[in-house]
Amino acid sequence: MDPDQRQAIIDLYHKCDADNIFYTGDYPTLREAHKLTARATNKLMQGWTKGAYARDAENNTIEPNDPAAVCWCLEGAISGPYEAYCIVARVITTALVESTRQPTLCLINYNDDYAQTVDDVIGPVTIAQQVIEYAMEVSQ
């Protein structure tokens, strides 16, 4: 990561911290949130969908934690333990609001927008992972 990218991650961390996103402040929750971003990226690379949290091989809508899931939307991919999910969802939302300058943004609507691609959806997850890594660094 180049110095400008690193500074952007630090700036986003401070924005998230000012918004009290890392309210738990405990390292185990941040570690779980970090794992959640890695799993989300893997899921989205495996298969991405719109209009449902997850789908099976026959394209049926299913719950994101169903073992039959083969593709996920952004929201479905980041589902997990509540506190970790909240951190990840709020960091992604903050990153998107900062980059799009839209004052409010819903992750489902972002994912399902007709123009979105899987790369558009994975990008904010990667940024969230980097911000959470930084939060873990400063929390120790």
N, CA, C and O atoms as a GROMACS GRO file, in nm:
protein
  560
    1MET      N    1   0.086  -0.118   0.000
    1MET     CA    2   0.000   0.000   0.000
    1MET      C    3   0.090   0.124   0.000
    1MET      O    4   0.182   0.135   0.081
    2ASP      N    5   0.062   0.216  -0.091
    2ASP     CA    6   0.144   0.336  -0.098
    2ASP      C    7   0.105   0.434   0.014
    2ASP      O    8  -0.001   0.418   0.074
    3PRO      N    9   0.189   0.533   0.043
    3PRO     CA   10   0.164   0.625   0.155
    3PRO      C   11   0.030   0.700   0.145
    3PRO      O   12  -0.034   0.725   0.246
    4ASP      N   13  -0.012   0.735   0.023
    4ASP     CA   14  -0.141   0.804   0.007
    4ASP      C   15  -0.258   0.713   0.042
    4ASP      O   16  -0.354   0.756   0.106
    5GLN      N   17  -0.249   0.587   0.000
    5GLN     CA   18  -0.354   0.491   0.034
    5GLN      C   19  -0.358   0.467   0.184
    5GLN      O   20  -0.465   0.461   0.245
    6ARG      N   21  -0.240   0.454   0.244
    6ARG     CA   22  -0.233   0.434   0.389
    6ARG      C   23  -0.295   0.553   0.462
    6ARG      O   24  -0.368   0.535   0.559
    7GLN      N   25  -0.266   0.675   0.417
    7GLN     CA   26  -0.323   0.793   0.480
    7GLN      C   27  -0.476   0.796   0.463
    7GLN      O   28  -0.547   0.837   0.554
    8ALA      N   29  -0.524   0.753   0.349
    8ALA     CA   30  -0.669   0.749   0.326
    8ALA      C   31  -0.735   0.651   0.422
    8ALA      O   32  -0.844   0.677   0.472
    9ILE      N   33  -0.669   0.537   0.449
    9ILE     CA   34  -0.721   0.438   0.544
    9ILE      C   35  -0.721   0.498   0.685
    9ILE      O   36  -0.818   0.482   0.759
   10ILE      N   37  -0.614   0.567   0.722
   10ILE     CA   38  -0.606   0.630   0.854
   10ILE      C   39  -0.714   0.737   0.868
   10ILE      O   40  -0.779   0.746   0.972
   11ASP      N   41  -0.732   0.818   0.764
   11ASP     CA   42  -0.836   0.922   0.768
   11ASP      C   43  -0.975   0.860   0.783
   11ASP      O   44  -1.057   0.910   0.860
   12LEU      N   45  -1.000   0.752   0.710
   12LEU     CA   46  -1.129   0.685   0.722
   12LEU      C   47  -1.146   0.624   0.861
   12LEU      O   48  -1.255   0.626   0.917
   13TYR      N   49  -1.038   0.568   0.916
   13TYR     CA   50  -1.044   0.517   1.053
   13TYR      C   51  -1.087   0.628   1.149
   13TYR      O   52  -1.175   0.607   1.232
   14HIS      N   53  -1.026   0.746   1.137
   14HIS     CA   54  -1.060   0.856   1.228
   14HIS      C   55  -1.204   0.901   1.209
   14HIS      O   56  -1.270   0.937   1.306
   15LYS      N   57  -1.254   0.899   1.086
   15LYS     CA   58  -1.394   0.931   1.062
   15LYS      C   59  -1.483   0.828   1.130
   15LYS      O   60  -1.580   0.864   1.196
   16CYS      N   61  -1.451   0.702   1.114
   16CYS     CA   62  -1.528   0.594   1.178
   16CYS      C   63  -1.520   0.605   1.330
   16CYS      O   64  -1.620   0.587   1.400
   17ASP      N   65  -1.401   0.633   1.381
   17ASP     CA   66  -1.383   0.645   1.525
   17ASP      C   67  -1.463   0.763   1.581
   17ASP      O   68  -1.522   0.752   1.688
   18ALA      N   69  -1.465   0.874   1.508
   18ALA     CA   70  -1.544   0.991   1.551
   18ALA      C   71  -1.693   0.960   1.552
   18ALA      O   72  -1.769   1.015   1.631
   19ASP      N   73  -1.735   0.870   1.461
   19ASP     CA   74  -1.875   0.828   1.456
   19ASP      C   75  -1.904   0.716   1.554
   19ASP      O   76  -2.013   0.659   1.553
   20ASN      N   77  -1.806   0.683   1.638
   20ASN     CA   78  -1.820   0.581   1.743
   20ASN      C   79  -1.848   0.441   1.687
   20ASN      O   80  -1.917   0.362   1.751
   21ILE      N   81  -1.793   0.411   1.570
   21ILE     CA   82  -1.813   0.279   1.510
   21ILE      C   83  -1.739   0.170   1.586
   21ILE      O   84  -1.787   0.057   1.595
   22PHE      N   85  -1.625   0.204   1.641
   22PHE     CA   86  -1.547   0.105   1.715
   22PHE      C   87  -1.578   0.113   1.864
   22PHE      O   88  -1.490   0.105   1.948
   23TYR      N   89  -1.706   0.129   1.894
   23TYR     CA   90  -1.752   0.150   2.031
   23TYR      C   91  -1.712   0.041   2.128
   23TYR      O   92  -1.691   0.068   2.246
   24THR      N   93  -1.701  -0.082   2.080
   24THR     CA   94  -1.665  -0.190   2.172
   24THR      C   95  -1.520  -0.176   2.215
   24THR      O   96  -1.485  -0.201   2.330
   25GLY      N   97  -1.436  -0.134   2.119
   25GLY     CA   98  -1.297  -0.110   2.150
   25GLY      C   99  -1.218  -0.233   2.188
   25GLY      O  100  -1.099  -0.223   2.217
   26ASP      N  101  -1.281  -0.350   2.188
   26ASP     CA  102  -1.205  -0.468   2.230
   26ASP      C  103  -1.148  -0.541   2.109
   26ASP      O  104  -1.210  -0.554   2.004
   27TYR      N  105  -1.027  -0.587   2.129
   27TYR     CA  106  -0.952  -0.652   2.022
   27TYR      C  107  -1.023  -0.776   1.968
   27TYR      O  108  -1.025  -0.794   1.846
   28PRO      N  109  -1.081  -0.864   2.052
   28PRO     CA  110  -1.148  -0.983   1.997
   28PRO      C  111  -1.262  -0.948   1.900
   28PRO      O  112  -1.280  -1.017   1.799
   29THR      N  113  -1.339  -0.845   1.928
   29THR     CA  114  -1.447  -0.806   1.837
   29THR      C  115  -1.391  -0.751   1.707
   29THR      O  116  -1.442  -0.781   1.599
   30LEU      N  117  -1.285  -0.671   1.716
   30LEU     CA  118  -1.220  -0.620   1.595
   30LEU      C  119  -1.161  -0.735   1.513
   30LEU      O  120  -1.169  -0.734   1.390
   31ARG      N  121  -1.103  -0.833   1.580
   31ARG     CA  122  -1.047  -0.949   1.511
   31ARG      C  123  -1.158  -1.026   1.438
   31ARG      O  124  -1.140  -1.071   1.325
   32GLU      N  125  -1.273  -1.041   1.505
   32GLU     CA  126  -1.387  -1.110   1.442
   32GLU      C  127  -1.439  -1.030   1.322
   32GLU      O  128  -1.475  -1.088   1.220
   33ALA      N  129  -1.443  -0.898   1.335
   33ALA     CA  130  -1.486  -0.813   1.223
   33ALA      C  131  -1.389  -0.826   1.106
   33ALA      O  132  -1.430  -0.830   0.990
   34HIS      N  133  -1.260  -0.834   1.138
   34HIS     CA  134  -1.159  -0.851   1.033
   34HIS      C  135  -1.178  -0.984   0.961
   34HIS      O  136  -1.171  -0.989   0.839
   35LYS      N  137  -1.202  -1.091   1.037
   35LYS     CA  138  -1.228  -1.223   0.976
   35LYS      C  139  -1.352  -1.218   0.888
   35LYS      O  140  -1.357  -1.278   0.781
   36LEU      N  141  -1.452  -1.145   0.934
   36LEU     CA  142  -1.576  -1.132   0.859
   36LEU      C  143  -1.552  -1.067   0.723
   36LEU      O  144  -1.611  -1.109   0.623
   37THR      N  145  -1.466  -0.966   0.718
   37THR     CA  146  -1.436  -0.903   0.589
   37THR      C  147  -1.363  -1.000   0.496
   37THR      O  148  -1.390  -1.002   0.376
   38ALA      N  149  -1.273  -1.079   0.551
   38ALA     CA  150  -1.201  -1.177   0.467
   38ALA      C  151  -1.298  -1.282   0.414
   38ALA      O  152  -1.291  -1.319   0.296
   39ARG      N  153  -1.387  -1.331   0.500
   39ARG     CA  154  -1.486  -1.430   0.454
   39ARG      C  155  -1.580  -1.369   0.351
   39ARG      O  156  -1.616  -1.434   0.253
   40ALA      N  157  -1.618  -1.244   0.372
   40ALA     CA  158  -1.708  -1.176   0.277
   40ALA      C  159  -1.642  -1.165   0.140
   40ALA      O  160  -1.707  -1.191   0.038
   41THR      N  161  -1.516  -1.126   0.137
   41THR     CA  162  -1.446  -1.116   0.009
   41THR      C  163  -1.443  -1.251  -0.061
   41THR      O  164  -1.468  -1.260  -0.181
   42ASN      N  165  -1.411  -1.357   0.013
   42ASN     CA  166  -1.408  -1.491  -0.046
   42ASN      C  167  -1.544  -1.532  -0.100
   42ASN      O  168  -1.554  -1.587  -0.209
   43LYS      N  169  -1.649  -1.504  -0.022
   43LYS     CA  170  -1.784  -1.539  -0.067
   43LYS      C  171  -1.820  -1.464  -0.195
   43LYS      O  172  -1.871  -1.523  -0.290
   44LEU      N  173  -1.794  -1.334  -0.196
   44LEU     CA  174  -1.830  -1.253  -0.313
   44LEU      C  175  -1.750  -1.295  -0.437
   44LEU      O  176  -1.802  -1.290  -0.549
   45MET      N  177  -1.625  -1.336  -0.418
   45MET     CA  178  -1.546  -1.384  -0.531
   45MET      C  179  -1.597  -1.520  -0.580
   45MET      O  180  -1.589  -1.551  -0.699
   46GLN      N  181  -1.649  -1.599  -0.487
   46GLN     CA  182  -1.705  -1.729  -0.523
   46GLN      C  183  -1.832  -1.711  -0.605
   46GLN      O  184  -1.854  -1.780  -0.705
   47GLY      N  185  -1.917  -1.617  -0.562
   47GLY     CA  186  -2.041  -1.592  -0.634
   47GLY      C  187  -2.111  -1.470  -0.577
   47GLY      O  188  -2.120  -1.454  -0.455
   48TRP      N  189  -2.160  -1.386  -0.664
   48TRP     CA  190  -2.227  -1.262  -0.624
   48TRP      C  191  -2.366  -1.259  -0.684
   48TRP      O  192  -2.388  -1.307  -0.795
   49THR      N  193  -2.460  -1.201  -0.609
   49THR     CA  194  -2.597  -1.192  -0.658
   49THR      C  195  -2.657  -1.057  -0.624
   49THR      O  196  -2.604  -0.983  -0.541
   50LYS      N  197  -2.767  -1.029  -0.687
   50LYS     CA  198  -2.850  -0.912  -0.656
   50LYS      C  199  -2.989  -0.961  -0.623
   50LYS      O  200  -3.031  -1.067  -0.669
   51GLY      N  201  -3.061  -0.884  -0.543
   51GLY     CA  202  -3.201  -0.915  -0.518
   51GLY      C  203  -3.228  -1.021  -0.413
   51GLY      O  204  -3.344  -1.057  -0.391
   52ALA      N  205  -3.126  -1.072  -0.349
   52ALA     CA  206  -3.142  -1.172  -0.243
   52ALA      C  207  -3.015  -1.171  -0.158
   52ALA      O  208  -2.907  -1.138  -0.207
   53TYR      N  209  -3.029  -1.208  -0.032
   53TYR     CA  210  -2.910  -1.216   0.054
   53TYR      C  211  -2.817  -1.327   0.006
   53TYR      O  212  -2.695  -1.313   0.011
   54ALA      N  213  -2.876  -1.438  -0.042
   54ALA     CA  214  -2.797  -1.550  -0.093
   54ALA      C  215  -2.885  -1.636  -0.183
   54ALA      O  216  -3.008  -1.629  -0.178
   55ARG      N  217  -2.819  -1.715  -0.264
   55ARG     CA  218  -2.891  -1.807  -0.354
   55ARG      C  219  -2.819  -1.941  -0.356
   55ARG      O  220  -2.698  -1.950  -0.332
   56ASP      N  221  -2.897  -2.047  -0.384
   56ASP     CA  222  -2.838  -2.180  -0.398
   56ASP      C  223  -2.806  -2.205  -0.546
   56ASP      O  224  -2.824  -2.116  -0.629
   57ALA      N  225  -2.760  -2.326  -0.578
   57ALA     CA  226  -2.719  -2.360  -0.714
   57ALA      C  227  -2.834  -2.354  -0.814
   57ALA      O  228  -2.811  -2.340  -0.934
   58GLU      N  229  -2.959  -2.365  -0.764
   58GLU     CA  230  -3.076  -2.357  -0.853
   58GLU      C  231  -3.132  -2.215  -0.859
   58GLU      O  232  -3.240  -2.193  -0.913
   59ASN      N  233  -3.057  -2.118  -0.804
   59ASN     CA  234  -3.095  -1.977  -0.804
   59ASN      C  235  -3.211  -1.945  -0.710
   59ASN      O  236  -3.274  -1.840  -0.722
   60ASN      N  237  -3.240  -2.034  -0.615
   60ASN     CA  238  -3.344  -2.009  -0.515
   60ASN      C  239  -3.287  -1.915  -0.408
   60ASN      O  240  -3.170  -1.924  -0.372
   61THR      N  241  -3.372  -1.826  -0.357
   61THR     CA  242  -3.333  -1.738  -0.248
   61THR      C  243  -3.325  -1.819  -0.119
   61THR      O  244  -3.418  -1.891  -0.083
   62ILE      N  245  -3.212  -1.806  -0.049
   62ILE     CA  246  -3.193  -1.877   0.078
   62ILE      C  247  -3.125  -1.782   0.177
   62ILE      O  248  -3.084  -1.672   0.141
   63GLU      N  249  -3.114  -1.826   0.301
   63GLU     CA  250  -3.047  -1.748   0.404
   63GLU      C  251  -2.896  -1.749   0.378
   63GLU      O  252  -2.842  -1.848   0.328
   64PRO      N  253  -2.828  -1.638   0.410
   64PRO     CA  254  -2.684  -1.630   0.378
   64PRO      C  255  -2.597  -1.732   0.451
   64PRO      O  256  -2.488  -1.764   0.404
   65ASN      N  257  -2.643  -1.784   0.564
   65ASN     CA  258  -2.562  -1.883   0.637
   65ASN      C  259  -2.600  -2.026   0.601
   65ASN      O  260  -2.547  -2.120   0.660
   66ASP      N  261  -2.689  -2.045   0.505
   66ASP     CA  262  -2.728  -2.178   0.461
   66ASP      C  263  -2.609  -2.243   0.389
   66ASP      O  264  -2.549  -2.181   0.301
   67PRO      N  265  -2.574  -2.366   0.426
   67PRO     CA  266  -2.460  -2.433   0.361
   67PRO      C  267  -2.477  -2.450   0.210
   67PRO      O  268  -2.378  -2.470   0.138
   68ALA      N  269  -2.600  -2.443   0.161
   68ALA     CA  270  -2.625  -2.459   0.017
   68ALA      C  271  -2.599  -2.330  -0.062
   68ALA      O  272  -2.606  -2.330  -0.185
   69ALA      N  273  -2.568  -2.223   0.008
   69ALA     CA  274  -2.545  -2.095  -0.061
   69ALA      C  275  -2.423  -2.104  -0.152
   69ALA      O  276  -2.318  -2.156  -0.114
   70VAL      N  277  -2.440  -2.051  -0.273
   70VAL     CA  278  -2.328  -2.047  -0.370
   70VAL      C  279  -2.298  -1.905  -0.414
   70VAL      O  280  -2.195  -1.880  -0.477
   71CYS      N  281  -2.387  -1.811  -0.381
   71CYS     CA  282  -2.362  -1.671  -0.412
   71CYS      C  283  -2.434  -1.584  -0.309
   71CYS      O  284  -2.535  -1.623  -0.252
   72TRP      N  285  -2.379  -1.463  -0.288
   72TRP     CA  286  -2.427  -1.373  -0.184
   72TRP      C  287  -2.430  -1.231  -0.236
   72TRP      O  288  -2.355  -1.195  -0.327
   73CYS      N  289  -2.518  -1.150  -0.178
   73CYS     CA  290  -2.510  -1.006  -0.201
   73CYS      C  291  -2.416  -0.949  -0.094
   73CYS      O  292  -2.370  -1.023  -0.007
   74LEU      N  293  -2.387  -0.822  -0.101
   74LEU     CA  294  -2.296  -0.760  -0.004
   74LEU      C  295  -2.345  -0.782   0.139
   74LEU      O  296  -2.268  -0.825   0.224
   75GLU      N  297  -2.471  -0.754   0.164
   75GLU     CA  298  -2.526  -0.768   0.299
   75GLU      C  299  -2.520  -0.914   0.346
   75GLU      O  300  -2.485  -0.940   0.461
   76GLY      N  301  -2.553  -1.006   0.257
   76GLY     CA  302  -2.547  -1.148   0.293
   76GLY      C  303  -2.405  -1.196   0.318
   76GLY      O  304  -2.382  -1.279   0.406
   77ALA      N  305  -2.310  -1.143   0.242
   77ALA     CA  306  -2.170  -1.185   0.256
   77ALA      C  307  -2.111  -1.140   0.389
   77ALA      O  308  -2.025  -1.208   0.444
   78ILE      N  309  -2.157  -1.026   0.443
   78ILE     CA  310  -2.099  -0.978   0.569
   78ILE      C  311  -2.178  -1.022   0.691
   78ILE      O  312  -2.145  -0.982   0.803
   79SER      N  313  -2.281  -1.104   0.671
   79SER     CA  314  -2.358  -1.150   0.788
   79SER      C  315  -2.268  -1.234   0.878
   79SER      O  316  -2.183  -1.310   0.831
   80GLY      N  317  -2.288  -1.218   1.007
   80GLY     CA  318  -2.206  -1.289   1.104
   80GLY      C  319  -2.241  -1.245   1.244
   80GLY      O  320  -2.349  -1.190   1.266
   81PRO      N  321  -2.152  -1.268   1.341
   81PRO     CA  322  -2.179  -1.227   1.478
   81PRO      C  323  -2.216  -1.078   1.484
   81PRO      O  324  -2.154  -0.994   1.419
   82TYR      N  325  -2.319  -1.047   1.564
   82TYR     CA  326  -2.381  -0.916   1.560
   82TYR      C  327  -2.283  -0.798   1.576
   82TYR      O  328  -2.284  -0.708   1.492
   83GLU      N  329  -2.200  -0.798   1.678
   83GLU     CA  330  -2.111  -0.684   1.700
   83GLU      C  331  -2.010  -0.669   1.587
   83GLU      O  332  -1.981  -0.558   1.544
   84ALA      N  333  -1.957  -0.781   1.538
   84ALA     CA  334  -1.863  -0.776   1.427
   84ALA      C  335  -1.934  -0.728   1.300
   84ALA      O  336  -1.880  -0.646   1.226
   85TYR      N  337  -2.054  -0.780   1.277
   85TYR     CA  338  -2.133  -0.737   1.160
   85TYR      C  339  -2.158  -0.586   1.165
   85TYR      O  340  -2.143  -0.517   1.064
   86CYS      N  341  -2.196  -0.535   1.280
   86CYS     CA  342  -2.224  -0.391   1.294
   86CYS      C  343  -2.101  -0.307   1.259
   86CYS      O  344  -2.113  -0.206   1.189
   87ILE      N  345  -1.986  -0.348   1.306
   87ILE     CA  346  -1.863  -0.275   1.275
   87ILE      C  347  -1.838  -0.277   1.125
   87ILE      O  348  -1.813  -0.173   1.064
   88VAL      N  349  -1.844  -0.395   1.065
   88VAL     CA  350  -1.815  -0.408   0.922
   88VAL      C  351  -1.915  -0.327   0.839
   88VAL      O  352  -1.875  -0.252   0.750
   89ALA      N  353  -2.043  -0.342   0.868
   89ALA     CA  354  -2.145  -0.271   0.790
   89ALA      C  355  -2.128  -0.120   0.802
   89ALA      O  356  -2.143  -0.048   0.703
   90ARG      N  357  -2.098  -0.073   0.922
   90ARG     CA  358  -2.084   0.072   0.940
   90ARG      C  359  -1.955   0.125   0.876
   90ARG      O  360  -1.956   0.237   0.824
   91VAL      N  361  -1.847   0.049   0.878
   91VAL     CA  362  -1.724   0.094   0.812
   91VAL      C  363  -1.746   0.098   0.661
   91VAL      O  364  -1.705   0.193   0.595
   92ILE      N  365  -1.808  -0.005   0.605
   92ILE     CA  366  -1.836  -0.006   0.462
   92ILE      C  367  -1.926   0.111   0.424
   92ILE      O  368  -1.900   0.180   0.326
   93THR      N  369  -2.030   0.133   0.501
   93THR     CA  370  -2.121   0.244   0.473
   93THR      C  371  -2.048   0.378   0.480
   93THR      O  372  -2.067   0.463   0.394
   94THR      N  373  -1.964   0.396   0.581
   94THR     CA  374  -1.888   0.521   0.593
   94THR      C  375  -1.795   0.538   0.473
   94THR      O  376  -1.784   0.648   0.419
   95ALA      N  377  -1.728   0.432   0.431
   95ALA     CA  378  -1.639   0.440   0.316
   95ALA      C  379  -1.717   0.478   0.190
   95ALA      O  380  -1.672   0.560   0.110
   96LEU      N  381  -1.834   0.419   0.173
   96LEU     CA  382  -1.915   0.450   0.055
   96LEU      C  383  -1.969   0.592   0.059
   96LEU      O  384  -1.970   0.662  -0.043
   97VAL      N  385  -2.014   0.636   0.175
   97VAL     CA  386  -2.064   0.774   0.188
   97VAL      C  387  -1.953   0.872   0.158
   97VAL      O  388  -1.974   0.972   0.089
   98GLU      N  389  -1.834   0.845   0.210
   98GLU     CA  390  -1.720   0.933   0.185
   98GLU      C  391  -1.682   0.936   0.036
   98GLU      O  392  -1.648   1.041  -0.018
   99SER      N  393  -1.687   0.820  -0.029
   99SER     CA  394  -1.643   0.816  -0.169
   99SER      C  395  -1.750   0.864  -0.266
   99SER      O  396  -1.717   0.920  -0.371
  100THR      N  397  -1.877   0.844  -0.234
  100THR     CA  398  -1.984   0.884  -0.326
  100THR      C  399  -2.042   1.021  -0.292
  100THR      O  400  -2.109   1.083  -0.374
  101ARG      N  401  -2.016   1.067  -0.170
  101ARG     CA  402  -2.071   1.194  -0.120
  101ARG      C  403  -2.223   1.193  -0.113
  101ARG      O  404  -2.287   1.298  -0.113
  102GLN      N  405  -2.282   1.073  -0.107
  102GLN     CA  406  -2.425   1.061  -0.082
  102GLN      C  407  -2.444   1.059   0.069
  102GLN      O  408  -2.380   0.980   0.138
  103PRO      N  409  -2.530   1.146   0.123
  103PRO     CA  410  -2.542   1.156   0.268
  103PRO      C  411  -2.597   1.031   0.336
  103PRO      O  412  -2.565   1.003   0.451
  104THR      N  413  -2.678   0.956   0.265
  104THR     CA  414  -2.727   0.829   0.320
  104THR      C  415  -2.710   0.723   0.214
  104THR      O  416  -2.723   0.748   0.094
  105LEU      N  417  -2.682   0.605   0.260
  105LEU     CA  418  -2.658   0.498   0.165
  105LEU      C  419  -2.696   0.365   0.229
  105LEU      O  420  -2.659   0.338   0.343
  106CYS      N  421  -2.770   0.284   0.158
  106CYS     CA  422  -2.812   0.152   0.205
  106CYS      C  423  -2.728   0.048   0.132
  106CYS      O  424  -2.719   0.051   0.009
  107LEU      N  425  -2.668  -0.044   0.205
  107LEU     CA  426  -2.583  -0.145   0.142
  107LEU      C  427  -2.660  -0.231   0.043
  107LEU      O  428  -2.606  -0.270  -0.060
  108ILE      N  429  -2.785  -0.261   0.073
  108ILE     CA  430  -2.865  -0.343  -0.018
  108ILE      C  431  -2.887  -0.269  -0.149
  108ILE      O  432  -2.870  -0.326  -0.257
  109ASN      N  433  -2.925  -0.142  -0.140
  109ASN     CA  434  -2.946  -0.063  -0.262
  109ASN      C  435  -2.816  -0.046  -0.340
  109ASN      O  436  -2.816  -0.050  -0.463
  110TYR      N  437  -2.707  -0.027  -0.269
  110TYR     CA  438  -2.577  -0.016  -0.336
  110TYR      C  439  -2.547  -0.144  -0.413
  110TYR      O  440  -2.512  -0.138  -0.531
  111ASN      N  441  -2.562  -0.258  -0.348
  111ASN     CA  442  -2.535  -0.387  -0.412
  111ASN      C  443  -2.625  -0.408  -0.534
  111ASN      O  444  -2.579  -0.452  -0.639
  112ASP      N  445  -2.753  -0.376  -0.519
  112ASP     CA  446  -2.851  -0.409  -0.621
  112ASP      C  447  -2.862  -0.307  -0.734
  112ASP      O  448  -2.937  -0.329  -0.830
  113ASP      N  449  -2.789  -0.197  -0.726
  113ASP     CA  450  -2.792  -0.097  -0.832
  113ASP      C  451  -2.757  -0.164  -0.965
  113ASP      O  452  -2.664  -0.244  -0.973
  114TYR      N  453  -2.832  -0.131  -1.068
  114TYR     CA  454  -2.814  -0.197  -1.199
  114TYR      C  455  -2.672  -0.185  -1.253
  114TYR      O  456  -2.626  -0.273  -1.327
  115ALA      N  457  -2.601  -0.077  -1.219
  115ALA     CA  458  -2.468  -0.054  -1.275
  115ALA      C  459  -2.356  -0.123  -1.197
  115ALA      O  460  -2.242  -0.127  -1.244
  116GLN      N  461  -2.386  -0.178  -1.079
  116GLN     CA  462  -2.280  -0.236  -0.995
  116GLN      C  463  -2.226  -0.365  -1.055
  116GLN      O  464  -2.297  -0.442  -1.120
  117THR      N  465  -2.098  -0.385  -1.031
  117THR     CA  466  -2.032  -0.511  -1.065
  117THR      C  467  -1.979  -0.572  -0.936
  117THR      O  468  -1.978  -0.507  -0.831
  118VAL      N  469  -1.936  -0.694  -0.943
  118VAL     CA  470  -1.882  -0.759  -0.824
  118VAL      C  471  -1.759  -0.683  -0.773
  118VAL      O  472  -1.739  -0.674  -0.652
  119ASP      N  473  -1.679  -0.628  -0.862
  119ASP     CA  474  -1.562  -0.551  -0.818
  119ASP      C  475  -1.603  -0.425  -0.743
  119ASP      O  476  -1.536  -0.384  -0.648
  120ASP      N  477  -1.714  -0.363  -0.786
  120ASP     CA  478  -1.765  -0.245  -0.715
  120ASP      C  479  -1.807  -0.280  -0.572
  120ASP      O  480  -1.800  -0.197  -0.482
  121VAL      N  481  -1.850  -0.403  -0.553
  121VAL     CA  482  -1.898  -0.448  -0.422
  121VAL      C  483  -1.782  -0.497  -0.336
  121VAL      O  484  -1.782  -0.474  -0.215
  122ILE      N  485  -1.684  -0.564  -0.395
  122ILE     CA  486  -1.569  -0.613  -0.319
  122ILE      C  487  -1.480  -0.497  -0.273
  122ILE      O  488  -1.422  -0.504  -0.164
  123GLY      N  489  -1.469  -0.393  -0.353
  123GLY     CA  490  -1.381  -0.280  -0.318
  123GLY      C  491  -1.405  -0.223  -0.180
  123GLY      O  492  -1.310  -0.211  -0.102
  124PRO      N  493  -1.529  -0.188  -0.145
  124PRO     CA  494  -1.554  -0.134  -0.010
  124PRO      C  495  -1.527  -0.235   0.102
  124PRO      O  496  -1.493  -0.196   0.214
  125VAL      N  497  -1.544  -0.363   0.073
  125VAL     CA  498  -1.514  -0.466   0.173
  125VAL      C  499  -1.363  -0.468   0.199
  125VAL      O  500  -1.320  -0.480   0.314
  126THR      N  501  -1.284  -0.455   0.094
  126THR     CA  502  -1.139  -0.451   0.108
  126THR      C  503  -1.096  -0.328   0.188
  126THR      O  504  -1.008  -0.337   0.273
  127ILE      N  505  -1.157  -0.215   0.160
  127ILE     CA  506  -1.126  -0.092   0.235
  127ILE      C  507  -1.163  -0.112   0.382
  127ILE      O  508  -1.086  -0.075   0.470
  128ALA      N  509  -1.279  -0.170   0.408
  128ALA     CA  510  -1.321  -0.195   0.547
  128ALA      C  511  -1.221  -0.286   0.617
  128ALA      O  512  -1.188  -0.264   0.734
  129GLN      N  513  -1.172  -0.386   0.547
  129GLN     CA  514  -1.074  -0.478   0.606
  129GLN      C  515  -0.947  -0.400   0.646
  129GLN      O  516  -0.891  -0.424   0.753
  130GLN      N  517  -0.904  -0.309   0.560
  130GLN     CA  518  -0.783  -0.231   0.590
  130GLN      C  519  -0.806  -0.135   0.706
  130GLN      O  520  -0.717  -0.116   0.790
  131VAL      N  521  -0.924  -0.074   0.713
  131VAL     CA  522  -0.956   0.017   0.824
  131VAL      C  523  -0.961  -0.061   0.955
  131VAL      O  524  -0.910  -0.015   1.057
  132ILE      N  525  -1.021  -0.178   0.951
  132ILE     CA  526  -1.030  -0.261   1.073
  132ILE      C  527  -0.891  -0.310   1.113
  132ILE      O  528  -0.862  -0.318   1.233
  133GLU      N  529  -0.806  -0.343   1.018
  133GLU     CA  530  -0.666  -0.380   1.050
  133GLU      C  531  -0.599  -0.265   1.125
  133GLU      O  532  -0.529  -0.286   1.224
  134TYR      N  533  -0.620  -0.143   1.076
  134TYR     CA  534  -0.561  -0.027   1.142
  134TYR      C  535  -0.620  -0.009   1.282
  134TYR      O  536  -0.548   0.021   1.377
  135ALA      N  537  -0.750  -0.029   1.295
  135ALA     CA  538  -0.813  -0.019   1.427
  135ALA      C  539  -0.754  -0.122   1.523
  135ALA      O  540  -0.736  -0.093   1.641
  136MET      N  541  -0.723  -0.241   1.472
  136MET     CA  542  -0.660  -0.343   1.556
  136MET      C  543  -0.520  -0.299   1.598
  136MET      O  544  -0.481  -0.320   1.713
  137GLU      N  545  -0.446  -0.238   1.507
  137GLU     CA  546  -0.311  -0.188   1.539
  137GLU      C  547  -0.317  -0.088   1.654
  137GLU      O  548  -0.241  -0.099   1.750
  138VAL      N  549  -0.406   0.009   1.644
  138VAL     CA  550  -0.409   0.115   1.743
  138VAL      C  551  -0.476   0.074   1.874
  138VAL      O  552  -0.463   0.142   1.975
  139SER      N  553  -0.550  -0.039   1.872
  139SER     CA  554  -0.617  -0.082   1.994
  139SER      C  555  -0.527  -0.166   2.084
  139SER      O  556  -0.562  -0.194   2.199
  140GLN      N  557  -0.411  -0.206   2.033
  140GLN     CA  558  -0.322  -0.290   2.115
  140GLN      C  559  -0.228  -0.207   2.198
  140GLN      O  560  -0.146  -0.262   2.272
   0.00000   0.00000   0.00000
